[in-house]
Structure formats: C-alpha cells, structure tokens
Amino acid sequence: MSAVSEEQQQSESRARPITDELRSFISSGWSPRPSGTPDRAPVADFAGARRDAVSERFPGERLVVPAGGFKVRSNDTDYVFRPHTAFAHLTGFGSDQEPDAVLVLEPRDQTDGGGHEAVLYFRPWGGRDSDEFFSDSRYGEFWVGARPTLADVEAEFGLTARHIDELKDAVGKDAGHLTVRVVRDADPEVAALVDAARATASVDVRPAAEEKSSEVTVEESSQGTETTAVDLDEELAAFLSTLRLVKDEWEIAQMRAAVAATHLGFDEVIAHVHDAVVKDRGERWVEGLFGLHARHEGNGVGYDSICASGNHATTLHWIKNTGEVNEGELLLLDAGVEVDALYTADITRTLPVDGTFGETQRRIYDAVYAAQEAAMAVIRPGVKFSDVHYAAIRVIAEHLHEWGFLPEGIDVEASLDKEHGQHHRRWMVHGTSHHLGLDVHDCALATRADYSDAELKAGMILTVEPGLYFKADDELVPPEFRGTGVRIEDDILVTADGYENLSAALPRSADDVEAWIARLRA
C-alpha cells in the first residue's frame, strides 16, 4: 500500500505548511473533467420502491440510515470499504460507492403529498484548487481517485444529494417535534448526532446512551407511554431486515449472477486441485484460487471461504484453511462470490480429492443428499421456514438410527423430540437453512415471527444445507466414519408454485459429482 500523505504523516506541530505557491502549482495544468452525468442506474427504481415501503411504515418520522465509514485494519490502514447492508438496500449503492454517506428519509408535509424525500448526504469530489485534492489520503482525488458530484448521484440513483457537512443541521432540524430513528450499528458518530437531536425533543424519548441494556423497554406512566431510543432504533432495524426477506426482480437477477460466478470458482478449484495436493497448506491454495476468481468476477468472496480437507471438514466454521489436501480425503468447499452489487451466493460441495468416493464416504454423502432432497421437496409458498429443517433432520436421524449410532432405546421419533431428544445433533448441530441476499445470513434482525416461524413466500431466497460430521476422535462411530464431514448446500428461490434451485448447474449427487470432476480434469 502506498504511503499516507505528508500532511497526515506528521503531527500538527511538525506538519509542513502548504504555501499559496504550491497550492497554485498543484491545482493548475489539468485537462477539463469529462462533462455530462451518468445514466440512471437500473437499480434506482427498485431502491425507490423499497424506500416507499419504509416511508409507508414510518409516516411523519425522520429516518437516518448511514453507510458507515472505513474500519481500521491496523494503524493507518483500513479494510476495503463495504456499505452497511440496510443502506445498500435502500440506495442501490454497491461496492465502489461512497464511505461516510448517510441516507435521510425526510418526512414531507401532508400538503406536499406526504411520504418522504430521500436525501443522500456525502462528500462529493473536491475541486482541484482544494487542499483535499492532493493532501487528503483518505478522500483526495490524488490518493483514491475521482469522486462523484452531487449531480452525478442525483442522476444515477434518483436521490436528492447534499454535502455531508449539512447533515448535522438536517438531523437536528425540528427534532423536538417529530420522531427520529437511526440504524444505530452502522455509524457510531451518526448515532451520536441523532442522540443529541433527541436530547432536545419535547417528546419523552430517552437517548440510547442512558439505556441500561439493549432490551426493549416500554414503561407506562401518568404522562403516557415512555419510549426509549432503543425501542425506536430496534424497530427500524427489524423492519429493514424484514423488508429484505422477499427479493425483487433486480435482486433475483443479482443472485443469479452471484451463483454463476461461484460456479466458475468451483470449476477452477476442481480443475486444479492437484496443485493443492502437492503444495504445503493446500487448503490455502484452494482458498486463494477461489478468491482469485471471486475478485475477478465480482467484488470478492461474500464471506470467509471454508476450504476444509479431511477431519477439518468436521469443524463447521473452519476458516483457518491451514491444512494439507490429500488424496483419498474429501474436500468440503463452502464459498460464495459477492457481486459488485453486494449480493452473495453461498454454496457448498463436498468433493473426493482423487475423484472417486470411497465406500463409507459415499454412504455418508448419500445420506446428506437424501436429506437435502427431502428438504427441497417441501419448499413452496405457505410452508413454514422451519419445516424445511425438520424435513432434512428427519432423514438425518433415520440414517443415524439405521447405522446404530443413536443411543440404545432412542428411535427416530425420540431423537426428533425437541425437549427430550435431539441426539442426532451430535452429528448435525446446525440449522438447515438461512435467508440469503446482501448478507450471507440475510435478514438476521427480523423477529422470530417474521423469520423461522413465518411462512415461505414467493421471492424469498434461502439455503438448504444439511450435513453430517464425524470427528476423528468420535468413539461412538466406527473407525471408518471418523474424520469425515459432508455438507451439500444450494441456493433456493421460492416461486409461486414451488421452488427453483439457482445453483442446480453445480452437480449434487455422488455420481454426478464424480462425473463433474472427471470432466474438468480430462
């Protein structure tokens, strides 16, 4: 990474002065900037419809949704910026958009038709005669490239655009006469601005800093109901999470692109897995190979890839990827490409490194495949989200019982008993599904009633990913089972009359996986 600017490199007491002569010299002699504004982004109308839904839910309230800023990796280096998910969903901003931006949904007067005006506050490009242009290594054009103008953002995304310096006044304006909510976890500084505005409110809303816990508290008093800032903000966060449960047409297209890019990455790993076998820490080689294609085809990986060979595949979140990849073992690859619009796939395949499943490996694999088939078979609108898991786990329990792994006296029904059973969870501890979209575990702040207890609807996208994991030191299973982990995961779109497996092009059955490997290595 290049050095920071000289001005930022030194303390204020040692900073070199910027003379008028130097400023004049650096700001002159440049070709004119390209004229014109960008075309309207395809996502703009879809993002507008999402904002309309938020506006309808919170009429007359000021809603503050920050993008968030850079996160420090170490000392003066930052992680690659990614906007907060709620902000990306409501604006359409993707991987190359502006840090520190803030979306404010400002309520309109009823005489103006009500609803909200969507105003985006951000830092536009500074003129070439400004110090920012050459001396600010975080925002200056010399350091990070050209930034959009206010007019650019308005044209591309259909938002009103204003300079970030106006945000403080905008958040505090008339705050004593209306409710203000903020997506609190996105940007602590913006949350503090909102809390300061709330402190001036005539309505009795305590700022979050005064809360003893993050639990929702509503107290009845002689003056009415006292609502805390946490109430307001948690309610907004939950709604924005729930809003993402059903994907629109544009989002589904992005998910298809993410799956297609992920398929390419899997193909490349399979075609070159021999390189991982002959190298030290072959799991890292697999991780790097998939990451190369993820970065080229999209924004990068949607989450840390799990590249687990042998016994490492029995560790659910094995992201160290420090192990060897050996012939005769299974390689569990759980990975997904995040496209530039920030939607990510999440796919798992368990692959025989030498191209052919061993006898016991195939028995385990076939059991997991049967569980996945059973889970997919129940997917359709009106079915509960949790029913998908129960369909898969029943098949898992049946196989464990058939193999004699459940305790004596525990049959399938006893193991499935939620209060007194669950013995099968020794070998499959995780859930079968989660929602998928802008986050790999999307919609996580939705309430239980809207998530696990809710019915599936057309447009939802969820994973189906049963597994079986027999650790190397598990003495309750025969030796030939030990050190073997299998998971199969696909990305499923709920349709009007059933489902579509978006990742169906990646082979799943044991025979098809072996044929896939043979074809790519021919």
Phi, psi and omega in degrees: 000142182289164182291162172283167180295156181300323183293322180280342183285340186244153174291165182301326183289342182244001184296139179284134179291147177260107184284158176299324180296315179295318180299317180295319181295314183290329184275355184251162173084026180251144174295152178300149175292152176302139181271168178093168180239157182291158175292160177294131182290143178303332183281346191302313182292324178294317177296324177298320178295324177295318178296325178299321178295321178293318180299319180295325182285329184235063183295140175075007182249151175268125185242126187244119185234098181281153172280336188088169181239192178295146174249129183289128175275312179192129177053249184252022176247141183249157167290158174300132184289137171223126182293155175303144186299317181298320178296313180300320182294321186271347179249330188088004179294143181245212190287338187253021185264187198275125171290155176070007175288155180221126174269127175240122172268105187263122184294136176271153174294148180300332178292341177261014177099358179070199182074203183226150167263130179271114183242127179253120177259126179203175180263105179285172181298143178271149178299156181291351176266006180265154176297327181304323186308317186241346187249353182256104186284352177266325185236343186291146183297326177303328190260321187238002180094174183292145177251157179288159173271171175301318181294324178300312183294319179298318181291319186282323188244357176070033180242155167283131184244136178221161181290144182299335180295343180271355187298314186303312180294323182293320180292323184275347184298124177053028183295339179284355185238006176210164179276135178241131178237153180219145169283097197292323188280356184282322185202107182302325182292320178290322176300321178294323176300316180294318178299321178296321177294321179295330181297338179267359187288144176279339174281153187273083177236114182283137176294155185297332182297339181270358182285143177276337180207172180270005181284147178292130178228127177232118184248132176276137176219175181294341180268358180123207182262125178268121182251130181274162175298326178297320176305309185299313186286322178294323179295318177295314182299318180295319180294317180296327176291316180296326181300334182273357183299318179256122184273146175271179185303318181294318180296319180297322177296321177295322178294322176298319179294321179295319179294317180298318179293323178294321177303316178301317180298319177296317178302317182292322177298313181297317183294334186238023183294336178301326178299323179291328181293320187271354181255152171295149181048056183300332177299323177294326178295318177298314179302314181294322180295315178294318181298325176303311182286329176296319181289327180283319185277336183212213179277339183144199177282147180280346179192168179297124183292140173261112182239082195246117180253145176061225183296337178299335180292347178272356173263115193301317182248057179280096180245003175294320176052047182255000188272170174280159173245117189241146173302143179090346179264169171260144175249116177265115180246112179245106189206158178204144176270132171264121180283173184299334177279000172082011173273140186236144168276168178207097188232141175232134169230143176250118194242131172289123186300321181271005174099350183223134177288138169287170185301309181289322176303318180292322178300315180293315181299315181297326178294317179293320178298318178296321178295320179293318177300318180295320180293316180297326185297336183269353188286124175186160178302140179097341177278142179291144176307318183292339180295332179297316179296315183297326178294319180290315188290334176296317179294320176300313180297322179298317180291320178297323177291316180299323180280353178081023184270337179287152181301154179302134180087356179256110175265188184299313183296321179294322179292327181281348179298123187292330185268324188240358183248237179071022181296331179298340184292348172301328185248353170210091188275337189268167174285165184272337189216156168208157177288154189221143178175244178293330173247150178295325169249078189286158173063027189293340181267000174296150180291162178303321180297328181269351185244267189292330180268359185272162176275147176292146178230151176302134181103348174286147175234125182222157175272156168230113192213067174290164178200168172222135188224113181247103185291156185297334181256021181274105184275002178270000178234158180298154183306325184291343178273338191289142179079022182236127175232136181226131170220141174234126185224132177228161183254119193244128174262124175284127180251178184298330184236013180167243181205162171233128175277104183296334182255024183297338181291342175274117184306148185237315184293159182302315180297317182291325177295317178297320178293323177300313180296316181298320182294317184285340180259001182292000000 
